[in-house]
């Protein structure tokens, strides 16, 4: 993923396995309606994430969702809401392919809200996404949010 993102490609993340797999994975889509057209449009907008269990994940900046290209503005904040199926072990914020921040909860918790400050742009377009690891080994990955120079 890093190579494609660093080349400027815009794509969302999902997890998926074939019917013979012994492991579970989920292609998750945030859609305003539970209708085929709405879900398809949300997939086209990259409002997706991947998970290995029924982990709830919302990654936004203001009213803009993961998968979106957002004009850069100083002072923006990234917001993460997690609803895990087991205690959360670690959350990593990835910035332009590098680990930017790591959050390890002080106590076992399945639900978590975090915010991260957006850094000044390093290039014409920077990207952020999160990686989540639960104590039971299950994981989730948000699609990126891109910040573009005006």
DSSP file (Angstrom, degrees, kcal/mol; ACC not computed):
  #  RESIDUE AA STRUCTURE BP1 BP2  ACC     N-H-->O    O-->H-N    N-H-->O    O-->H-N    TCO  KAPPA ALPHA  PHI   PSI    X-CA   Y-CA   Z-CA
    1    1 A X     >        0   0    0      0, 0.0     4,-2.9     0, 0.0     5,-0.3   0.000 360.0 360.0 360.0 -40.9    0.0    0.0    0.0
    2    2 A X  H  >  +     0   0    0      1,-0.2     4,-3.0     2,-0.2     5,-0.2   0.894 360.0  52.1 -57.6 -42.3    2.8    2.4    0.9
    3    3 A X  H  > S+     0   0    0      2,-0.2     4,-1.2     1,-0.2    -1,-0.2   0.940 113.2  43.6 -61.8 -47.1    4.3    2.3   -2.6
    4    4 A X  H  4>S+     0   0    0      2,-0.2     5,-2.3     1,-0.2     3,-0.3   0.922 115.6  47.7 -64.3 -44.3    1.0    3.1   -4.3
    5    5 A X  H ><5S+     0   0    0     -4,-2.9     3,-1.5     1,-0.2    -2,-0.2   0.903 110.3  52.5 -63.5 -40.8    0.1    5.8   -1.8
    6    6 A X  H 3<5S+     0   0    0     -4,-3.0    -1,-0.2     1,-0.3    -2,-0.2   0.746 104.5  57.0 -68.0 -22.0    3.6    7.4   -2.1
    7    7 A X  T 3<5S-     0   0    0     -4,-1.2    -1,-0.3    -3,-0.3    -2,-0.2   0.474 125.4-103.1 -84.2  -2.6    3.1    7.4   -5.9
    8    8 A X  T < 5S+     0   0    0     -3,-1.5    -3,-0.2     1,-0.3     2,-0.2   0.535  70.2 148.4  95.2   7.0   -0.1    9.5   -5.4
    9    9 A X      < -     0   0    0     -5,-2.3     2,-0.6    -6,-0.2    -1,-0.3  -0.490  38.3-143.5 -73.9 146.1   -2.7    6.8   -6.0
   10   10 A X        +     0   0    0     -2,-0.2     2,-0.3   136,-0.0    36,-0.0  -0.945  36.7 143.8-112.9 114.0   -5.9    7.1   -4.1
   11   11 A X        -     0   0    0     -2,-0.6   133,-0.5    35,-0.1     2,-0.2  -0.990  39.2-126.2-146.8 154.8   -7.5    3.9   -2.9
   12   12 A X        -     0   0    0     -2,-0.3     2,-0.4    31,-0.2    37,-0.1  -0.564  25.3-118.5 -96.8 163.9   -9.4    2.6    0.1
   13   13 A X        +     0   0    0     35,-0.5     2,-0.3    33,-0.2    15,-0.2  -0.825  35.2 159.7-105.6 140.7   -8.5   -0.3    2.3
   14   14 A X        -     0   0    0     -2,-0.4     2,-0.4    13,-0.1    36,-0.4  -0.914  29.9-133.2-141.1 169.8  -10.6   -3.4    2.9
   15   15 A X        +     0   0    0     11,-0.8     2,-0.3    34,-0.4    36,-0.1  -0.974  32.0 164.5-122.1 143.8  -10.0   -6.9    4.2
   16   16 A X        -     0   0    0     -2,-0.4     2,-0.3    10,-0.1    10,-0.1  -0.974  16.3-170.0-160.1 142.5  -11.4   -9.9    2.3
   17   17 A X        -     0   0    0     -2,-0.3     8,-0.1     8,-0.3     2,-0.1  -0.913  28.8-109.1-129.5 160.1  -10.9  -13.7    2.1
   18   18 A X    >   -     0   0    0     -2,-0.3     3,-1.5     1,-0.1    -1,-0.0  -0.289  42.0 -96.4 -80.3 175.2  -12.1  -16.3   -0.2
   19   19 A X  T 3  S+     0   0    0      1,-0.3    -1,-0.1    -2,-0.1    -2,-0.0   0.627 121.8  57.4 -70.0 -12.3  -14.7  -18.9    0.9
   20   20 A X  T 3  S+     0   0    0      2,-0.0    -1,-0.3     0, 0.0     2,-0.0   0.502  80.2 117.2 -94.7  -4.6  -12.1  -21.5    1.6
   21   21 A X    <   -     0   0    0     -3,-1.5    -4,-0.1     1,-0.1     0, 0.0  -0.294  54.7-154.6 -66.8 145.4  -10.2  -19.3    4.1
   22   22 A X  S    S+     0   0    0      2,-0.1     2,-0.3    -2,-0.0    -1,-0.1   0.510  78.0  71.6 -93.8  -6.8  -10.0  -20.4    7.7
   23   23 A X  S    S-     0   0    0      2,-0.0     2,-0.3     0, 0.0    -2,-0.1  -0.806  79.8-128.4-107.5 150.6   -9.5  -16.8    8.9
   24   24 A X        +     0   0    0     -2,-0.3     2,-0.3    28,-0.2    -8,-0.1  -0.709  28.5 170.8 -97.6 150.3  -12.2  -14.2    8.9
   25   25 A X        -     0   0    0     -2,-0.3     2,-0.4   -10,-0.1    -8,-0.3  -0.985  17.7-144.0-153.8 155.0  -11.9  -10.8    7.4
   26   26 A X  E     -A   51   0A   0     25,-3.2    25,-1.5    -2,-0.3     2,-0.8  -0.976  10.1-153.4-130.4 131.1  -14.3   -7.9    6.8
   27   27 A X  E     -A   50   0A   0     -2,-0.4     2,-0.4   -13,-0.2    23,-0.2  -0.905  32.8-161.7 -94.8 106.2  -14.6   -5.4    4.0
   28   28 A X  E     -A   49   0A   0     21,-2.8    21,-2.0    -2,-0.8     2,-0.4  -0.752  12.3-173.7-102.2 137.6  -16.4   -2.6    6.0
   29   29 A X  E     -A   48   0A   0     -2,-0.4     2,-0.7    19,-0.2    19,-0.2  -0.995  18.0-147.2-132.3 128.0  -18.2    0.3    4.3
   30   30 A X        +     0   0    0     17,-2.5     2,-0.4    -2,-0.4    17,-0.1  -0.868  33.7 166.8 -92.6 115.3  -19.8    3.4    6.0
   31   31 A X        -     0   0    0     -2,-0.7     8,-0.1     1,-0.1     7,-0.1  -0.976  43.4-134.2-132.5 142.3  -22.8    4.2    4.0
   32   32 A X  S    S+     0   0    0     -2,-0.4     2,-0.3     6,-0.2    -1,-0.1   0.775  93.5  29.2 -67.2 -24.2  -25.7    6.6    4.7
   33   33 A X  S    S-     0   0    0      2,-0.2     2,-1.2    -3,-0.0    -1,-0.1  -0.966  75.4-125.5-136.0 152.1  -28.3    4.0    3.6
   34   34 A X  S    S+     0   0    0     -2,-0.3     2,-0.3     4,-0.1     3,-0.1  -0.445  74.5 115.1 -90.9  59.6  -28.4    0.2    3.5
   35   35 A X  S  > S-     0   0    0     -2,-1.2     4,-2.8     1,-0.1     5,-0.3  -0.955  76.1-117.0-130.2 149.0  -29.2    0.2   -0.2
   36   36 A X  H  > S+     0   0    0     -2,-0.3     4,-2.5     1,-0.2     5,-0.2   0.887 112.8  46.3 -53.8 -48.3  -27.1   -1.2   -3.1
   37   37 A X  H  > S+     0   0    0      2,-0.2     4,-2.5     1,-0.2    -1,-0.2   0.919 114.0  48.3 -64.7 -43.6  -26.6    2.2   -4.8
   38   38 A X  H  > S+     0   0    0      2,-0.2     4,-2.2     1,-0.2    -2,-0.2   0.914 113.1  47.5 -63.4 -43.8  -25.7    4.0   -1.6
   39   39 A X  H  X S+     0   0    0     -4,-2.8     4,-2.1     2,-0.2    -2,-0.2   0.917 112.3  49.8 -64.1 -42.8  -23.2    1.3   -0.5
   40   40 A X  H  X S+     0   0    0     -4,-2.5     4,-2.4    -5,-0.3    -2,-0.2   0.914 110.3  49.9 -63.0 -42.8  -21.6    1.2   -4.0
   41   41 A X  H  X S+     0   0    0     -4,-2.5     4,-1.7     1,-0.2    -1,-0.2   0.886 109.7  51.7 -63.3 -38.3  -21.2    5.1   -3.9
   42   42 A X  H  <>S+     0   0    0     -4,-2.2     5,-2.4     2,-0.2    -1,-0.2   0.868 109.0  50.6 -66.1 -36.0  -19.6    4.8   -0.5
   43   43 A X  H ><5S+     0   0    0     -4,-2.1     3,-1.6     1,-0.2    -2,-0.2   0.913 108.7  51.3 -66.3 -41.7  -17.2    2.2   -1.8
   44   44 A X  H 3<5S+     0   0    0     -4,-2.4    -2,-0.2     1,-0.3    -1,-0.2   0.839 107.5  53.5 -62.4 -32.0  -16.3    4.5   -4.7
   45   45 A X  T 3<5S-     0   0    0     -4,-1.7    -1,-0.3    -5,-0.2    -2,-0.2   0.414 114.1-121.4 -82.3   1.9  -15.7    7.3   -2.2
   46   46 A X  T < 5 +     0   0    0     -3,-1.6     2,-1.9     1,-0.2   -33,-0.2   0.777  60.1 151.6  63.0  29.2  -13.3    5.0   -0.3
   47   47 A X      < +     0   0    0     -5,-2.4   -17,-2.5    20,-0.1     2,-0.3  -0.402  42.2 112.8 -84.1  59.8  -15.3    5.3    2.9
   48   48 A X  E     -A   29   0A   0     -2,-1.9    95,-1.1   -19,-0.2   -35,-0.5  -0.836  43.9-176.0-132.2 160.9  -14.1    1.8    3.7
   49   49 A X  E     -AB  28 142A   0    -21,-2.0   -21,-2.8    -2,-0.3   -34,-0.4  -0.977  20.5-127.1-152.5 162.4  -11.9   -0.1    6.2
   50   50 A X  E     +AB  27 141A   0     91,-2.1    91,-2.5   -36,-0.4     2,-0.3  -0.840  28.0 169.6-111.6 150.0  -10.6   -3.6    6.7
   51   51 A X  E     -AB  26 140A   0    -25,-1.5   -25,-3.2    -2,-0.3    89,-0.2  -0.989  37.0-143.1-154.0 156.5  -10.9   -5.7    9.9
   52   52 A X  S    S+     0   0    0     87,-2.4     2,-0.3    -2,-0.3   -28,-0.2   0.323  93.0  20.5-103.2   5.6  -10.3   -9.2   11.0
   53   53 A X  S    S-     0   0    0     86,-0.4     2,-2.5   -27,-0.1   -27,-0.1  -0.899 108.3 -70.6-154.4-179.4  -13.3   -9.1   13.4
   54   54 A X  S    S+     0   0    0     -2,-0.3     2,-0.4    -3,-0.1   -29,-0.0  -0.306  70.7 159.0 -80.2  58.5  -16.4   -7.0   13.8
   55   55 A X        -     0   0    0     -2,-2.5     2,-0.5    84,-0.2    29,-0.2  -0.678  35.9-138.8 -84.4 130.2  -14.5   -3.9   14.9
   56   56 A X  E     +H   83   0B   0     27,-3.0    27,-2.4    -2,-0.4     2,-0.4  -0.793  27.8 176.0 -89.8 131.5  -16.2   -0.5   14.5
   57   57 A X  E     +H   82   0B   0     -2,-0.5     2,-0.4    25,-0.2    25,-0.2  -0.982  15.1 179.4-142.8 125.4  -13.9    2.2   13.2
   58   58 A X  E     -H   81   0B   0     23,-2.3    23,-2.3    -2,-0.4     2,-0.4  -0.997   5.0-179.5-123.9 126.6  -14.6    5.8   12.2
   59   59 A X  E     +H   80   0B   0     -2,-0.4     7,-1.5    21,-0.2     2,-0.3  -0.975  21.6 144.3-130.1 116.0  -11.7    8.0   11.0
   60   60 A X  E     -HI  79  65B   0     19,-2.4    19,-3.5    -2,-0.4     2,-0.4  -0.885  44.7-141.9-143.1 166.8  -12.6   11.6   10.1
   61   61 A X  E >  S- I   0  64B   0      3,-2.6     3,-2.2    -2,-0.3     2,-0.3  -0.920  80.1 -48.5-132.2 111.3  -11.5   15.2   10.1
   62   62 A X  T 3  S-     0   0    0     15,-0.4    17,-0.1    -2,-0.4    14,-0.0  -0.491 123.8 -22.9  60.7-125.9  -14.4   17.5   10.9
   63   63 A X  T 3  S+     0   0    0     -2,-0.3     2,-0.4    -3,-0.1    -1,-0.3   0.255 117.4 103.1 -98.4  12.5  -17.2   16.3    8.6
   64   64 A X  E <   -I   61   0B   0     -3,-2.2    -3,-2.6     4,-0.0     2,-0.1  -0.835  61.5-145.8-100.6 131.9  -14.8   14.7    6.1
   65   65 A X  E >   -I   60   0B   0     -2,-0.4     3,-1.8    -5,-0.2    -5,-0.2  -0.406  29.2 -78.1 -94.7 164.1  -14.5   10.9    6.1
   66   66 A X  T 3  S+     0   0    0     -7,-1.5    79,-0.3     1,-0.2    -1,-0.2  -0.288 117.3  41.7 -52.2 146.0  -11.7    8.5    5.5
   67   67 A X  T 3  S+     0   0    0     77,-3.8    -1,-0.2     1,-0.3     2,-0.2   0.237  92.1 116.9  95.0 -12.7  -11.1    8.1    1.8
   68   68 A X    <   -     0   0    0     -3,-1.8    78,-2.5    76,-0.1     2,-0.6  -0.570  62.9-133.7 -94.0 154.3  -11.5   11.8    1.1
   69   69 A X  E     -c  146   0A   0     -2,-0.2     2,-0.4    76,-0.2    78,-0.2  -0.935  32.0-169.2-101.7 119.9   -9.1   14.3   -0.3
   70   70 A X  E     -c  147   0A   0     76,-3.3    78,-2.6    -2,-0.6     2,-0.1  -0.907  26.6-111.7-118.1 134.5   -9.3   17.4    1.9
   71   71 A X  E     -c  148   0A   0     -2,-0.4    78,-0.2    76,-0.2     2,-0.1  -0.451  45.0-108.4 -61.5 133.6   -7.8   20.9    1.3
   72   72 A X        +     0   0    0     76,-3.2     2,-0.3    -2,-0.1    78,-0.2  -0.389  44.4 171.5 -66.2 139.1   -5.0   21.4    3.8
   73   73 A X    >   -     0   0    0     -2,-0.1     3,-1.4    -3,-0.1    45,-0.1  -0.953  36.6-110.5-149.0 127.6   -5.8   23.9    6.5
   74   74 A X  T 3  S+     0   0    0     -2,-0.3    45,-0.1     1,-0.2    46,-0.0  -0.264 101.1  31.8 -57.1 143.4   -3.6   24.6    9.6
   75   75 A X  T 3  S+     0   0    0     43,-0.4    -1,-0.2     1,-0.3    44,-0.1   0.417  79.5 148.5  90.1  -1.2   -5.2   23.4   12.9
   76   76 A X    <   -     0   0    0     -3,-1.4    42,-2.3    42,-0.1     2,-0.4  -0.334  31.6-152.9 -65.2 150.8   -7.1   20.5   11.4
   77   77 A X  E     - J   0 117B   0     40,-0.2   -15,-0.4    38,-0.0     2,-0.4  -0.981   8.0-138.3-128.1 137.5   -7.6   17.5   13.8
   78   78 A X  E     - J   0 116B   0     38,-3.3    38,-2.3    -2,-0.4     2,-0.4  -0.797  20.9-156.4 -91.3 136.1   -8.1   13.8   12.9
   79   79 A X  E     -HJ  60 115B   0    -19,-3.5   -19,-2.4    -2,-0.4     2,-0.4  -0.955   8.7-170.9-120.3 133.5  -10.7   12.0   15.0
   80   80 A X  E     -HJ  59 114B   0     34,-2.8    34,-2.4    -2,-0.4     2,-0.4  -0.983   4.5-174.3-125.0 131.3  -10.8    8.3   15.6
   81   81 A X  E     -HJ  58 113B   0    -23,-2.3   -23,-2.3    -2,-0.4     2,-0.4  -0.995  10.8-173.0-124.0 126.8  -13.6    6.3   17.2
   82   82 A X  E     -HJ  57 112B   0     30,-3.1    30,-1.9    -2,-0.4     2,-0.4  -0.936  18.6-176.9-121.5 142.1  -13.2    2.6   17.9
   83   83 A X  E     -HJ  56 111B   0    -27,-2.4   -27,-3.0    -2,-0.4    28,-0.2  -0.855  25.8-170.4-133.5  98.5  -15.5    0.0   19.1
   84   84 A X        -     0   0    0     26,-3.7    26,-0.1    -2,-0.4     3,-0.1  -0.243  33.5-136.4 -88.5 173.0  -13.6   -3.2   19.5
   85   85 A X  S    S+     0   0    0      1,-0.1     2,-0.3     2,-0.1    -1,-0.1   0.415  94.9  17.6-103.6  -5.0  -14.5   -6.8   20.2
   86   86 A X  S    S-     0   0    0     24,-0.2    -1,-0.1    23,-0.1    -2,-0.1  -0.932 109.9 -60.4-152.9 166.8  -11.6   -7.2   22.7
   87   87 A X        -     0   0    0     -2,-0.3    48,-3.1     1,-0.1     2,-0.5  -0.259  58.6-113.5 -55.8 141.3   -9.5   -4.8   24.6
   88   88 A X  E     -D  134   0A   0     21,-2.9    17,-0.3    46,-0.3    21,-0.3  -0.653  30.6-176.0 -81.8 125.9   -7.4   -2.5   22.4
   89   89 A X  E     -     0   0A   0     44,-2.1     2,-0.3    -2,-0.5    45,-0.2   0.870  63.0  -9.9 -87.3 -42.7   -3.7   -3.1   22.6
   90   90 A X  E     -D  133   0A   0     43,-2.2    43,-2.6    14,-0.2     2,-0.4  -0.991  46.6-156.6-161.2 145.6   -2.4   -0.4   20.3
   91   91 A X  E     -DE 132 103A   0     12,-2.2    12,-3.0    -2,-0.3     2,-0.5  -0.998  16.0-163.8-125.4 127.9   -3.4    2.3   17.8
   92   92 A X  E     -DE 131 102A   0     39,-3.0    39,-2.3    -2,-0.4     2,-0.6  -0.940   9.5-150.8-112.2 132.3   -0.8    3.5   15.2
   93   93 A X  E     -DE 130 101A   0      8,-2.7     7,-3.2    -2,-0.5     8,-1.3  -0.904  15.9-155.6 -95.9 123.0   -1.3    6.7   13.2
   94   94 A X  E     -DE 129  99A   0     35,-3.4    35,-1.8    -2,-0.6     2,-0.5  -0.884  10.2-172.9-103.6 127.8    0.5    6.4    9.9
   95   95 A X  E >  S-DE 128  98A   0      3,-3.1     3,-1.9    -2,-0.5    33,-0.2  -0.977  72.0 -22.1-124.8 116.6    1.6    9.6    8.2
   96   96 A X  T 3  S-     0   0    0     31,-2.7    -1,-0.1    -2,-0.5    32,-0.1   0.871 128.7 -49.4  49.6  42.1    3.1    9.4    4.7
   97   97 A X  T 3  S+     0   0    0      1,-0.2     2,-0.3    30,-0.2    -1,-0.3   0.433 120.0 102.9  83.8  -0.5    3.9    5.8    5.2
   98   98 A X  E <  S-E   95   0A   0     -3,-1.9    -3,-3.1     0, 0.0     2,-0.6  -0.850  81.6-103.9-116.5 151.5    5.7    6.3    8.5
   99   99 A X  E     +E   94   0A   0     -2,-0.3    -5,-0.2    -5,-0.2     3,-0.1  -0.625  42.3 171.4 -70.5 116.5    4.6    5.6   12.1
  100  100 A X  E     +     0   0A   0     -7,-3.2     2,-0.3    -2,-0.6    -1,-0.2   0.831  61.5   2.6 -97.8 -40.4    3.7    9.1   13.4
  101  101 A X  E     -E   93   0A   0     -8,-1.3    -8,-2.7     2,-0.0     2,-0.4  -0.992  56.0-157.9-146.8 150.4    2.1    8.3   16.8
  102  102 A X  E     -E   92   0A   0     -2,-0.3     2,-0.5   -10,-0.2   -10,-0.2  -0.999   7.9-164.6-130.3 130.3    1.4    5.2   18.8
  103  103 A X  E     -E   91   0A   0    -12,-3.0   -12,-2.2    -2,-0.4     2,-0.5  -0.969   5.5-176.4-116.9 124.7   -1.3    5.1   21.5
  104  104 A X        -     0   0    0     -2,-0.5   -14,-0.2   -14,-0.2   -15,-0.1  -0.975  30.5-122.7-117.1 114.8   -1.4    2.3   24.1
  105  105 A X        -     0   0    0     -2,-0.5     4,-0.0   -17,-0.3     3,-0.0  -0.238   8.8-136.9 -58.8 143.3   -4.4    2.5   26.4
  106  106 A X  S    S+     0   0    0      1,-0.1     2,-0.3     2,-0.1    -1,-0.1   0.804  87.9  21.4 -68.9 -31.0   -3.6    2.7   30.1
  107  107 A X  S    S-     0   0    0      0, 0.0     2,-0.2     0, 0.0    -1,-0.1  -0.924 102.0 -79.6-136.1 159.7   -6.3    0.2   31.0
  108  108 A X        +     0   0    0     -2,-0.3     2,-0.3   -21,-0.1   -19,-0.1  -0.415  60.6 159.4 -63.0 125.0   -8.2   -2.5   29.1
  109  109 A X        -     0   0    0    -21,-0.3   -21,-2.9    -2,-0.2   -23,-0.1  -0.996  37.5-162.0-148.4 145.1  -10.9   -0.9   27.0
  110  110 A X  S    S+     0   0    0     -2,-0.3   -26,-3.7   -23,-0.2     2,-0.4   0.675  82.3  56.2 -96.9 -23.4  -12.9   -1.9   24.0
  111  111 A X  E     +J   83   0B   0    -28,-0.2     2,-0.3   -26,-0.1   -28,-0.2  -0.907  65.4 168.1-115.2 142.1  -14.1    1.6   23.1
  112  112 A X  E     -J   82   0B   0    -30,-1.9   -30,-3.1    -2,-0.4     2,-0.4  -0.995  21.7-162.9-154.3 139.5  -11.8    4.4   22.5
  113  113 A X  E     +J   81   0B   0     -2,-0.3     2,-0.3   -32,-0.2   -32,-0.2  -0.998  21.4 171.3-124.4 129.9  -11.9    8.0   21.1
  114  114 A X  E     -J   80   0B   0    -34,-2.4   -34,-2.8    -2,-0.4     2,-0.4  -0.938  16.8-157.9-133.0 155.6   -8.6    9.7   20.0
  115  115 A X  E     -J   79   0B   0     -2,-0.3     2,-0.4   -36,-0.2   -36,-0.2  -0.989   6.1-167.2-133.6 148.3   -7.7   12.8   18.2
  116  116 A X  E     -J   78   0B   0    -38,-2.3   -38,-3.3    -2,-0.4     2,-0.3  -0.990  22.9-120.7-133.4 138.5   -4.4   13.7   16.4
  117  117 A X  E     -J   77   0B   0     -2,-0.4     2,-0.4   -40,-0.2   -40,-0.2  -0.609  28.1-122.2 -78.5 138.4   -3.2   17.0   15.1
  118  118 A X        -     0   0    0    -42,-2.3   -43,-0.4    -2,-0.3   -42,-0.1  -0.680  28.8-133.9 -80.5 131.2   -2.5   17.3   11.4
  119  119 A X        -     0   0    0     -2,-0.4     3,-0.1     1,-0.1   -43,-0.1  -0.379  31.1 -84.7 -80.7 159.3    1.1   18.3   10.7
  120  120 A X        -     0   0    0      1,-0.1    -1,-0.1    -2,-0.1   -46,-0.0  -0.365  64.3 -86.3 -58.5 146.8    2.1   21.0    8.2
  121  121 A X        -     0   0    0      1,-0.1    -1,-0.1    -3,-0.1     3,-0.1  -0.261  33.6-167.7 -61.6 139.1    2.3   19.5    4.7
  122  122 A X  S    S-     0   0    0     -3,-0.1     2,-0.2     1,-0.0    -1,-0.1   0.677  75.4  -0.8 -92.8 -25.0    5.6   17.8    3.7
  123  123 A X  S    S-     0   0    0      0, 0.0     3,-0.2     0, 0.0    26,-0.1  -0.745  98.6 -68.8-148.5-169.4    4.6   17.7    0.0
  124  124 A X  S    S+     0   0    0      1,-0.2    25,-3.0    -2,-0.2     2,-0.3   0.828 121.8  16.7 -63.1 -31.3    1.8   18.5   -2.3
  125  125 A X  E    S- F   0 148A   0     23,-0.2     2,-0.3     2,-0.0    -1,-0.2  -0.946  70.1-171.5-147.8 121.1   -0.4   15.9   -0.8
  126  126 A X  E     - F   0 147A   0     21,-2.4    21,-3.1    -2,-0.3     2,-0.3  -0.772   9.8-153.4-108.2 155.8    0.0   14.0    2.5
  127  127 A X  E     - F   0 146A   0     -2,-0.3   -31,-2.7    19,-0.2     2,-0.3  -0.963   8.8-170.4-133.4 152.3   -1.9   11.1    3.8
  128  128 A X  E     +DF  95 145A   0     17,-2.0    17,-2.3    -2,-0.3     2,-0.3  -0.980  11.9 160.1-133.1 144.3   -2.9    9.6    7.2
  129  129 A X  E     -D   94   0A   0    -35,-1.8   -35,-3.4    -2,-0.3     2,-0.4  -0.955  28.1-123.6-151.4 170.1   -4.5    6.3    8.2
  130  130 A X  E     -D   93   0A   0     -2,-0.3    12,-2.1   -37,-0.2     2,-0.4  -0.899   7.8-157.2-120.2 148.7   -4.7    4.2   11.4
  131  131 A X  E     -DG  92 141A   0    -39,-2.3   -39,-3.0    -2,-0.4     2,-0.4  -0.989  15.1-162.7-118.8 131.4   -3.8    0.7   12.2
  132  132 A X  E     -DG  91 140A   0      8,-3.1     8,-1.7    -2,-0.4     2,-0.4  -0.939   6.9-172.0-118.6 135.7   -5.5   -0.9   15.2
  133  133 A X  E     -DG  90 139A   0    -43,-2.6   -43,-2.2    -2,-0.4   -44,-2.1  -0.995   8.9-155.1-127.6 127.4   -4.4   -4.0   17.1
  134  134 A X  E >   -D   88   0A   0      4,-3.0     3,-1.7    -2,-0.4   -46,-0.3  -0.566  31.6-110.5 -92.6 162.9   -6.5   -5.7   19.8
  135  135 A X  T 3  S+     0   0    0    -48,-3.1   -47,-0.1     1,-0.3    -1,-0.1   0.726 118.3  59.4 -65.9 -21.2   -5.1   -7.8   22.6
  136  136 A X  T 3  S-     0   0    0    -49,-0.4    -1,-0.3     2,-0.1     3,-0.1   0.404 122.1-105.5 -86.8   3.5   -6.7  -10.9   21.0
  137  137 A X  S <  S+     0   0    0     -3,-1.7    -2,-0.1     1,-0.3     2,-0.1   0.269  76.7 134.4  93.1 -11.1   -4.6  -10.3   17.8
  138  138 A X        -     0   0    0     -5,-0.1    -4,-3.0     1,-0.0    -1,-0.3  -0.413  35.6-166.0 -71.9 151.8   -7.5   -9.0   15.7
  139  139 A X  E     - G   0 133A   0     -6,-0.2   -87,-2.4    -3,-0.1   -86,-0.4  -0.848  17.8-163.3-136.1 165.6   -6.8   -5.9   13.6
  140  140 A X  E     -BG  51 132A   0     -8,-1.7    -8,-3.1    -2,-0.3     2,-0.4  -0.983   4.1-162.5-149.0 150.8   -8.4   -3.0   11.6
  141  141 A X  E     -BG  50 131A   0    -91,-2.5   -91,-2.1    -2,-0.3   -10,-0.2  -0.995  13.0-143.0-135.9 127.1   -7.0   -0.5    9.1
  142  142 A X  E     -B   49   0A   0    -12,-2.1   -93,-0.2    -2,-0.4     2,-0.2  -0.473  26.4-107.7 -80.1 158.4   -8.8    2.7    8.1
  143  143 A X        -     0   0    0    -95,-1.1   -13,-0.2  -130,-0.2  -131,-0.1  -0.504  50.4 -93.5 -72.2 157.8   -8.6    4.0    4.6
  144  144 A X        -     0   0    0   -133,-0.5   -77,-3.8   -78,-0.2     2,-0.4  -0.259  23.0-144.0 -71.0 159.9   -6.4    7.1    4.3
  145  145 A X  E     - F   0 128A   0    -17,-2.3   -17,-2.0   -79,-0.3     2,-0.4  -0.996  21.5-150.7-114.3 129.8   -7.4   10.7    4.5
  146  146 A X  E     -cF  69 127A   0    -78,-2.5   -76,-3.3    -2,-0.4     2,-0.5  -0.840   6.2-156.6-103.7 139.7   -5.4   12.9    2.1
  147  147 A X  E     -cF  70 126A   0    -21,-3.1   -21,-2.4    -2,-0.4     2,-0.4  -0.973  15.5-162.3-114.2 124.2   -4.6   16.5    2.7
  148  148 A X  E     -cF  71 125A   0    -78,-2.6   -76,-3.2    -2,-0.5   -23,-0.2  -0.868  23.0-112.1-114.3 138.7   -3.8   18.5   -0.4
  149  149 A X              0   0    0    -25,-3.0   -76,-0.1    -2,-0.4   -25,-0.0  -0.422 360.0 360.0 -63.2 136.7   -2.0   21.8   -0.8
  150  150 A X              0   0    0    -78,-0.2    -1,-0.2    -2,-0.1   -79,-0.1   0.480 360.0 360.0 -70.1 360.0   -4.5   24.5   -2.0
